[in-house]
Amino acid sequence: MMATGTTNVGFEEKLWSAADKLRSNMDAAEYKHVVLGLIFLKYVSDSFEEKYLQLLLEGYGDEEDRDEYLAVNVFWVPKEARWSVIKSHATSPDIGKIIDDAMEAIERENDSLKGVLTKNYSRPELDKTRLGELVTLFTNIEVGSTAAQEKDVLGRVYEYFLSKFASAEGKLGGEFYTPSCIVRTLVEMIEPFEGQIFDPACGSGGMFCQSARFVKEHQGNVRDISIFGQESNPTTWKLAKMNLAIRGLEANLGKHNADSFHDDQHKTLKANYILANPPFNISDWGGERLQDDVRWKYGIPPVGNANFAWLQHMIHHLNPIGGVAGTVLANGSLSSNTSNEGEIRKNMINGDVVECIVSLPGQLFYSTGIPVSLWILRKGKTEYSQNKILFIDARNLGHMIDRKVRELSEEDIQQIASTYQNWRQGKEYEDVKGFCKSATLKEVADQDYILTPGRYVGIAEQEEDSEPFEEKMTRLTNELYGLFEESHSLEDEIKRKLAAIGYGEEK
């Protein structure tokens, strides 16, 4: 049994290791839906059971009245779909059909989940013994005394598993998952306390979950934010629906999955905050069919690259009074002059909607090792940021968490966010050579409207070395000869030891 009082460090990792052992030879992309679907099923059942027991104890409500649950935003779970039924069949060869029937029943009773849940657990190629072991694994999660703790842990487990599946899937993982340290950096920078939050390429919904967490951590009310999203991939759209539901977050993700450029599900939306990690450098986005689109205020984006289409789509959806967007883009967008991109960037800069650019280190993504940048776009800048752009070069921040992936620490995130906030609020900000620079629009124009932070922040000053060259050379040479002598001494000692046990001869 896997237990944790208030969730020990490494709890999610232990659970992942156990679940991953049951994967056997199944492809990570396929197994993802098996596991995440079960976590979601347990979540909705646990939420239902919590309300069920409350009604039972209070005595004045009908615990089998569907409306009692819908009134408090709890999914109605029919008897055959409750986790108590699922776990009782964990060792049955029919466990796959039992789960499929449960998913069908939940979708049938809850309109917002129609067409969202995984319903192919009974397929012959899915090992039913391992499936039953997964059910037992999730059954045995113990997280403390309250249902609230249970639900919080299931939400965190869902999010953690998303990250692990993204890692396992490699390049394809980038389609549904943005590394949490990047999401946290954007959220800390734009501070989405209240109002409408929009993500036009929302993936599995990580931007929204982190925004809700930010509000809670700063003693705000999650009900003060309204969530709007859009996602073109149908499978990823379903993941987002489940991810938000398991967090208890209501959201409008459109009537169905859809392409943001050609089937905008939120045409009239003017959001207070936009958070996005759109796919980089898309070449087949259908731009040739949108040449006269109202969104292209700063210029027609090239049909061969959607980067500046994404930027202008976001600006179009910003509230004209202080609306702010934080997005991730490949570094090429900072300097490219091909196919009208340079002209669009120039017009955006002169229109004073670009507020901050942050260069991030490479290897932050599971899907690509290329370095990326954060763009902060704002309508209605403060008096301190008008006609200026803050450049932050954070390429030297972060640490490797394995051989392939780097991560920003909490200190790194706060350093970036506090530098930006102090600058735009006119607080204690100073340019730091090699890290940050507040540049006027004229200075940017002098650099041909290229937005690469390294051009502006310069190189960090090195500590002065007062030791004369001749003395340093003598010292280093003596140190080197000393190391040579130590090496020879160790070599002789090794030879003596080997000779003593019969390997080689002592000379």
C-alpha positions as CSV (number, residue, x, y, z in Angstrom):
1,M,0.0,0.0,0.0
2,M,1.3,3.4,-1.0
3,A,0.8,5.9,1.8
4,T,1.7,9.5,2.5
5,G,0.5,11.9,5.2
6,T,0.4,15.1,3.3
7,T,2.2,13.6,0.3
8,N,5.9,12.8,0.9
9,V,8.6,14.0,-1.4
10,G,8.8,11.6,-4.3
11,F,5.3,10.2,-3.8
12,E,4.3,10.9,-7.5
13,E,7.6,9.4,-8.6
14,K,7.0,6.2,-6.6
15,L,3.5,5.9,-8.1
16,W,4.8,6.5,-11.6
17,S,7.5,3.8,-11.2
18,A,4.9,1.3,-10.1
19,A,2.5,2.3,-12.9
20,D,5.4,2.2,-15.5
21,K,6.4,-1.3,-14.5
22,L,2.9,-2.4,-15.5
23,R,3.3,-0.8,-18.9
24,S,5.3,-3.8,-20.2
25,N,5.8,-3.4,-23.9
26,M,2.9,-1.0,-24.5
27,D,3.8,2.2,-26.3
28,A,3.9,5.3,-24.0
29,A,1.5,7.2,-26.2
30,E,-1.1,4.4,-25.9
31,Y,-0.5,3.7,-22.2
32,K,-1.0,7.3,-21.4
33,H,-4.7,7.2,-22.1
34,V,-5.1,3.9,-20.1
35,V,-3.5,5.4,-17.0
36,L,-4.9,9.0,-17.1
37,G,-8.4,7.7,-17.8
38,L,-8.2,5.5,-14.7
39,I,-7.0,8.5,-12.6
40,F,-9.8,10.6,-13.8
41,L,-12.4,7.8,-13.1
42,K,-11.2,7.5,-9.6
43,Y,-11.3,11.3,-9.1
44,V,-14.9,11.7,-10.3
45,S,-15.9,8.7,-8.1
46,D,-14.1,10.0,-5.0
47,S,-15.7,13.5,-5.5
48,F,-19.1,11.8,-5.8
49,E,-18.5,9.7,-2.7
50,E,-17.6,12.7,-0.7
51,K,-20.8,14.5,-1.5
52,Y,-22.8,11.2,-1.1
53,L,-21.5,10.7,2.5
54,Q,-22.2,14.3,3.3
55,L,-25.9,14.0,2.2
56,L,-26.1,10.7,4.1
57,L,-24.9,12.2,7.3
58,E,-26.9,15.4,7.1
59,G,-30.1,13.3,6.5
60,Y,-32.2,16.0,4.8
61,G,-31.0,15.5,1.2
62,D,-31.5,12.5,-1.1
63,E,-28.1,11.0,-1.7
64,E,-29.3,9.5,-5.0
65,D,-30.7,12.8,-6.3
66,R,-28.7,13.8,-9.4
67,D,-29.4,17.5,-8.9
68,E,-27.8,17.5,-5.5
69,Y,-24.4,16.8,-7.2
70,L,-24.8,19.0,-10.2
71,A,-25.7,22.0,-8.0
72,V,-22.1,21.9,-6.5
73,N,-20.3,21.1,-9.7
74,V,-19.8,17.4,-8.9
75,F,-20.2,14.9,-11.7
76,W,-23.1,12.4,-11.2
77,V,-21.7,8.9,-11.1
78,P,-24.2,6.0,-11.6
79,K,-23.9,3.0,-9.3
80,E,-22.2,0.8,-11.9
81,A,-19.5,3.4,-12.5
82,R,-18.4,4.0,-8.9
83,W,-14.9,3.0,-7.9
84,S,-16.1,0.6,-5.3
85,V,-17.6,-1.5,-8.2
86,I,-14.4,-1.1,-10.3
87,K,-12.1,-2.2,-7.6
88,S,-14.2,-5.2,-6.7
89,H,-13.6,-6.5,-10.3
90,A,-9.9,-5.8,-10.3
91,T,-9.0,-9.5,-10.6
92,S,-11.8,-10.3,-13.0
93,P,-11.1,-11.1,-16.7
94,D,-14.0,-8.7,-17.5
95,I,-12.3,-5.7,-15.8
96,G,-11.8,-4.0,-19.2
97,K,-15.5,-4.2,-20.0
98,I,-16.4,-3.1,-16.5
99,I,-14.3,0.1,-17.0
100,D,-15.7,0.8,-20.5
101,D,-19.2,0.5,-19.2
102,A,-18.4,2.9,-16.3
103,M,-16.9,5.4,-18.8
104,E,-20.0,5.1,-21.0
105,A,-22.3,5.6,-18.0
106,I,-20.5,8.7,-16.8
107,E,-20.5,10.3,-20.2
108,R,-24.2,9.5,-20.6
109,E,-25.1,11.3,-17.3
110,N,-22.8,14.3,-17.7
111,D,-23.1,16.4,-20.9
112,S,-19.7,18.1,-20.5
113,L,-17.9,14.8,-20.7
114,K,-19.6,13.4,-23.8
115,G,-17.0,12.1,-26.2
116,V,-14.1,12.9,-23.8
117,L,-13.4,9.7,-21.9
118,T,-11.3,6.7,-22.9
119,K,-13.5,3.7,-23.7
120,N,-11.4,1.0,-25.1
121,Y,-10.2,-0.9,-22.0
122,S,-11.8,-4.1,-23.2
123,R,-9.7,-4.4,-26.4
124,P,-7.9,-7.8,-26.6
125,E,-4.4,-6.4,-26.8
126,L,-4.7,-4.7,-23.4
127,D,-3.4,-7.2,-20.7
128,K,-6.3,-7.5,-18.2
129,T,-4.1,-8.8,-15.4
130,R,-2.0,-5.7,-15.6
131,L,-5.0,-3.5,-16.0
132,G,-6.4,-5.0,-12.8
133,E,-3.1,-4.3,-11.0
134,L,-3.3,-0.7,-12.1
135,V,-6.8,-0.4,-10.6
136,T,-5.4,-1.9,-7.3
137,L,-2.5,0.6,-7.5
138,F,-4.8,3.6,-7.7
139,T,-7.2,2.1,-5.1
140,N,-4.4,2.0,-2.6
141,I,-3.4,5.6,-2.7
142,E,-3.8,7.0,0.9
143,V,-3.3,10.7,1.3
144,G,-4.6,11.6,4.7
145,S,-7.9,12.2,6.4
146,T,-9.9,14.4,4.0
147,A,-11.4,14.0,0.6
148,A,-9.9,17.4,-0.3
149,Q,-6.4,16.1,0.2
150,E,-7.3,13.0,-1.9
151,K,-8.5,15.2,-4.8
152,D,-5.5,17.5,-4.6
153,V,-3.2,14.5,-4.8
154,L,-5.0,13.0,-7.7
155,G,-4.8,16.3,-9.5
156,R,-1.0,16.5,-8.9
157,V,-0.6,12.8,-9.9
158,Y,-2.4,13.5,-13.2
159,E,-0.2,16.5,-13.9
160,Y,3.0,14.6,-12.9
161,F,2.1,11.7,-15.1
162,L,1.5,14.1,-18.0
163,S,5.1,15.3,-17.7
164,K,6.4,11.8,-17.5
165,F,4.5,10.7,-20.6
166,A,5.8,13.7,-22.4
167,S,9.3,12.7,-21.5
168,A,8.7,9.1,-22.6
169,E,7.2,10.2,-25.9
170,G,10.0,12.6,-26.7
171,K,9.3,14.8,-29.7
172,L,5.5,13.9,-29.8
173,G,5.2,14.8,-26.1
174,G,5.6,18.5,-26.9
175,E,2.2,18.4,-28.6
176,F,0.4,18.2,-25.3
177,Y,2.8,19.3,-22.6
178,T,4.7,22.5,-21.7
179,P,7.4,22.1,-19.0
180,S,6.0,23.4,-15.7
181,C,9.0,25.7,-15.1
182,I,8.2,27.6,-18.3
183,V,4.6,27.8,-17.4
184,R,5.4,29.0,-13.8
185,T,7.7,31.7,-15.2
186,L,5.0,33.0,-17.5
187,V,2.4,33.0,-14.8
188,E,4.6,34.7,-12.3
189,M,5.3,37.4,-14.9
190,I,1.8,38.2,-16.0
191,E,0.1,37.5,-12.6
192,P,-3.4,36.4,-13.7
193,F,-5.3,37.3,-10.5
194,E,-8.8,37.8,-11.9
195,G,-10.6,38.1,-15.2
196,Q,-10.5,36.1,-18.4
197,I,-7.6,33.8,-19.2
198,F,-7.2,32.5,-22.7
199,D,-4.9,29.9,-24.3
200,P,-5.4,29.5,-28.1
201,A,-3.1,26.4,-28.2
202,C,-4.0,25.0,-24.8
203,G,-2.5,21.4,-25.0
204,S,-3.5,19.5,-21.9
205,G,-4.4,22.7,-20.0
206,G,-1.2,23.2,-18.0
207,M,-1.3,27.0,-18.3
208,F,-4.8,27.0,-16.7
209,C,-3.8,24.7,-13.8
210,Q,-0.8,26.8,-13.0
211,S,-2.8,30.0,-13.1
212,A,-5.3,28.6,-10.7
213,R,-2.5,27.6,-8.4
214,F,-1.0,31.1,-8.6
215,V,-4.4,32.6,-7.5
216,K,-4.7,30.2,-4.6
217,E,-1.1,30.8,-3.4
218,H,-1.7,34.5,-3.4
219,Q,-4.9,34.2,-1.3
220,G,-7.1,34.9,-4.3
221,N,-10.4,33.2,-5.3
222,V,-10.3,30.8,-8.3
223,R,-13.9,31.8,-9.0
224,D,-12.5,35.2,-10.0
225,I,-10.9,33.8,-13.2
226,S,-12.8,32.6,-16.3
227,I,-11.0,30.1,-18.5
228,F,-11.1,30.0,-22.3
229,G,-9.1,27.7,-24.4
230,Q,-8.8,26.1,-27.8
231,E,-6.9,23.0,-29.0
232,S,-6.8,21.5,-32.5
233,N,-5.7,17.9,-31.6
234,P,-8.8,15.9,-30.6
235,T,-6.9,13.6,-28.3
236,T,-5.1,16.5,-26.5
237,W,-8.4,18.4,-26.3
238,K,-9.8,15.5,-24.3
239,L,-6.8,15.4,-22.0
240,A,-7.3,19.1,-21.3
241,K,-11.0,18.5,-20.5
242,M,-10.1,15.8,-18.0
243,N,-7.1,17.7,-16.5
244,L,-9.3,20.8,-15.8
245,A,-12.2,18.7,-14.5
246,I,-9.9,16.8,-12.1
247,R,-8.8,20.2,-10.8
248,G,-12.3,21.3,-10.3
249,L,-11.9,24.1,-12.9
250,E,-14.7,25.1,-15.2
251,A,-13.6,26.1,-18.6
252,N,-14.8,26.9,-22.1
253,L,-12.6,25.0,-24.5
254,G,-15.0,25.4,-27.4
255,K,-17.6,23.0,-28.6
256,H,-15.0,20.7,-30.0
257,N,-11.3,20.6,-31.0
258,A,-10.6,23.2,-33.6
259,D,-7.9,25.1,-35.5
260,S,-7.5,28.6,-33.9
261,F,-6.7,30.2,-37.2
262,H,-9.5,28.7,-39.3
263,D,-12.2,27.9,-36.7
264,D,-11.8,30.5,-33.9
265,Q,-14.1,29.2,-31.1
266,H,-13.9,32.5,-29.2
267,K,-14.2,35.2,-31.9
268,T,-15.5,38.0,-29.7
269,L,-13.3,37.2,-26.7
270,K,-11.0,40.1,-25.4
271,A,-9.1,38.4,-22.6
272,N,-7.3,40.0,-19.7
273,Y,-4.6,37.4,-19.8
274,I,-3.3,35.1,-22.6
275,L,-0.9,32.3,-21.8
276,A,0.3,30.1,-24.7
277,N,2.9,27.8,-26.0
278,P,1.9,27.5,-29.7
279,P,3.7,25.0,-31.9
280,F,6.9,26.4,-33.3
281,N,7.5,27.4,-36.9
282,I,4.4,25.7,-38.4
283,S,4.7,25.8,-42.2
284,D,1.4,24.3,-43.3
285,W,-1.1,26.5,-41.3
286,G,-3.2,27.5,-44.3
287,G,-2.1,31.2,-44.3
288,E,-2.8,31.5,-48.0
289,R,-6.6,31.3,-47.2
290,L,-6.4,34.2,-44.6
291,Q,-4.6,36.9,-46.5
292,D,-7.2,39.6,-45.6
293,D,-7.9,38.5,-42.1
294,V,-8.9,41.2,-39.5
295,R,-6.3,39.8,-37.1
296,W,-3.3,40.9,-39.2
297,K,-3.1,44.4,-37.8
298,Y,0.7,44.6,-38.1
299,G,1.1,42.8,-41.4
300,I,0.2,39.6,-43.3
301,P,2.2,36.7,-41.8
302,P,4.1,34.5,-44.2
303,V,2.3,31.3,-45.4
304,G,5.5,29.3,-44.6
305,N,5.7,30.1,-40.9
306,A,2.9,30.7,-38.4
307,N,4.9,32.4,-35.6
308,F,3.7,35.9,-36.3
309,A,0.2,34.7,-37.0
310,W,0.1,33.4,-33.4
311,L,1.4,36.6,-32.0
312,Q,-1.1,38.7,-33.9
313,H,-4.0,36.2,-33.1
314,M,-3.1,36.8,-29.4
315,I,-2.9,40.6,-29.7
316,H,-6.3,40.5,-31.4
317,H,-7.8,38.7,-28.5
318,L,-6.4,41.0,-25.8
319,N,-8.5,43.3,-23.7
320,P,-7.6,46.9,-25.0
321,I,-7.3,48.1,-21.4
322,G,-4.2,46.5,-19.9
323,G,-4.6,43.1,-21.6
324,V,-1.3,41.1,-21.3
325,A,-0.1,38.0,-23.1
326,G,2.8,35.7,-22.3
327,T,3.9,33.3,-24.9
328,V,6.8,31.0,-25.9
329,L,8.3,31.1,-29.4
330,A,11.4,29.8,-31.1
331,N,14.3,32.3,-31.1
332,G,14.1,32.8,-34.9
333,S,11.1,35.0,-34.4
334,L,13.4,37.6,-32.7
335,S,15.5,38.3,-35.7
336,S,14.0,36.8,-38.9
337,N,13.6,39.3,-41.7
338,T,12.2,36.9,-44.3
339,S,8.8,36.9,-45.8
340,N,7.5,40.1,-44.1
341,E,8.4,38.9,-40.6
342,G,10.9,41.7,-40.0
343,E,8.3,44.3,-41.1
344,I,5.6,42.8,-38.8
345,R,8.0,42.8,-35.8
346,K,8.9,46.4,-36.6
347,N,5.3,47.4,-36.6
348,M,4.6,45.6,-33.4
349,I,7.5,47.4,-31.7
350,N,6.5,50.8,-33.0
351,G,2.9,50.0,-31.9
352,D,4.4,49.6,-28.4
353,V,2.8,46.3,-27.7
354,V,6.0,44.4,-27.0
355,E,6.9,44.8,-23.4
356,C,9.5,42.2,-22.5
357,I,11.6,39.5,-24.2
358,V,13.3,36.7,-22.2
359,S,15.9,34.4,-23.7
360,L,15.7,31.0,-22.0
361,P,18.4,28.3,-22.0
362,G,18.2,25.3,-24.4
363,Q,17.0,21.8,-23.5
364,L,14.0,22.9,-21.4
365,F,11.6,20.9,-23.6
366,Y,11.2,17.1,-24.0
367,S,10.3,17.6,-27.6
368,T,13.2,19.8,-28.8
369,G,16.5,21.0,-27.6
370,I,16.3,24.3,-29.4
371,P,16.5,27.5,-27.2
372,V,13.3,29.5,-26.9
373,S,12.2,33.0,-25.8
374,L,9.3,34.4,-23.8
375,W,7.4,37.3,-25.3
376,I,5.3,39.5,-23.0
377,L,2.9,41.6,-25.1
378,R,0.7,44.3,-23.4
379,K,-2.0,46.7,-24.5
380,G,-1.8,49.8,-22.3
381,K,1.6,49.8,-20.8
382,T,2.5,51.5,-17.5
383,E,4.2,54.9,-17.5
384,Y,7.4,53.2,-16.6
385,S,7.3,50.7,-19.6
386,Q,5.8,52.9,-22.3
387,N,8.1,53.2,-25.3
388,K,10.6,50.8,-23.8
389,I,11.2,47.1,-23.9
390,L,12.9,45.1,-21.1
391,F,15.4,42.5,-22.3
392,I,16.4,39.6,-20.0
393,D,19.1,37.1,-20.9
394,A,18.4,34.0,-18.8
395,R,20.4,31.6,-20.9
396,N,22.8,30.8,-18.1
397,L,20.1,29.9,-15.6
398,G,18.7,26.5,-14.9
399,H,20.3,23.1,-14.1
400,M,20.2,19.7,-15.8
401,I,17.8,17.2,-14.3
402,D,19.0,14.4,-16.6
403,R,21.2,14.0,-19.6
404,K,18.7,15.7,-22.0
405,V,16.5,18.1,-20.1
406,R,17.2,21.3,-18.2
407,E,14.9,22.9,-15.6
408,L,14.6,26.4,-14.1
409,S,14.7,26.4,-10.3
410,E,12.2,28.4,-8.2
411,E,15.0,30.9,-7.6
412,D,15.6,31.3,-11.3
413,I,11.9,31.9,-11.9
414,Q,11.6,34.5,-9.2
415,Q,14.7,36.3,-10.5
416,I,13.2,36.6,-13.9
417,A,9.7,37.6,-12.7
418,S,10.8,40.1,-10.0
419,T,13.2,41.8,-12.5
420,Y,10.3,42.3,-14.9
421,Q,7.8,43.3,-12.2
422,N,10.2,45.8,-10.6
423,W,10.9,47.4,-14.0
424,R,7.3,47.8,-15.2
425,Q,6.2,49.1,-11.7
426,G,9.0,51.6,-11.4
427,K,10.5,50.0,-8.4
428,E,14.1,49.2,-7.6
429,Y,15.2,48.3,-11.1
430,E,18.7,48.6,-12.5
431,D,20.3,47.3,-15.7
432,V,22.6,44.4,-15.0
433,K,25.3,43.8,-17.6
434,G,24.9,40.3,-19.0
435,F,21.4,39.8,-17.6
436,C,18.9,42.7,-18.1
437,K,18.6,45.9,-20.0
438,S,15.7,48.5,-20.4
439,A,16.0,49.7,-23.9
440,T,14.1,52.6,-25.6
441,L,12.3,52.0,-28.8
442,K,14.9,54.2,-30.5
443,E,17.7,51.9,-29.3
444,V,15.7,48.9,-30.7
445,A,15.3,50.7,-34.0
446,D,19.0,51.3,-34.1
447,Q,19.4,47.5,-33.9
448,D,17.2,47.1,-37.0
449,Y,14.3,46.0,-34.7
450,I,16.0,42.7,-33.8
451,L,14.9,41.6,-30.4
452,T,17.7,39.2,-29.3
453,P,18.4,40.1,-25.7
454,G,22.1,39.4,-26.0
455,R,22.4,42.5,-28.3
456,Y,21.2,44.7,-25.5
457,V,22.3,43.3,-22.2
458,G,26.0,42.8,-23.2
459,I,28.4,40.5,-21.5
460,A,28.7,40.2,-17.8
461,E,31.7,42.0,-16.3
462,Q,34.4,39.6,-15.2
463,E,36.1,40.0,-11.9
464,E,39.4,41.9,-12.3
465,D,42.5,39.8,-12.0
466,S,45.2,41.9,-10.2
467,E,47.9,39.1,-10.4
468,P,50.7,40.1,-13.0
469,F,50.9,37.8,-16.0
470,E,54.5,36.6,-15.3
471,E,53.7,35.7,-11.7
472,K,50.5,33.9,-12.7
473,M,52.3,31.9,-15.4
474,T,55.0,30.9,-12.9
475,R,52.5,29.9,-10.3
476,L,50.4,27.8,-12.7
477,T,53.5,26.1,-14.2
478,N,54.6,25.1,-10.7
479,E,51.2,23.8,-9.9
480,L,51.2,21.7,-13.1
481,Y,54.6,20.2,-12.4
482,G,53.4,19.4,-8.9
483,L,50.5,17.5,-10.3
484,F,52.8,15.6,-12.7
485,E,55.0,14.6,-9.7
486,E,51.9,13.5,-7.8
487,S,50.7,11.5,-10.8
488,H,54.1,9.7,-11.0
489,S,54.1,8.9,-7.3
490,L,50.6,7.4,-7.5
491,E,51.6,5.3,-10.6
492,D,54.6,3.9,-8.6
493,E,52.3,3.1,-5.7
494,I,49.8,1.3,-7.9
495,K,52.6,-0.8,-9.4
496,R,53.9,-1.8,-5.9
497,K,50.4,-2.8,-4.8
498,L,49.9,-4.9,-7.9
499,A,53.3,-6.6,-7.5
500,A,52.4,-7.5,-3.9
501,I,49.3,-9.5,-5.0
502,G,51.1,-11.1,-7.9
503,Y,50.3,-8.9,-10.8
504,G,53.4,-7.7,-12.6
505,E,56.8,-7.3,-11.1
506,E,58.0,-4.5,-8.8
507,K,60.7,-2.6,-10.5
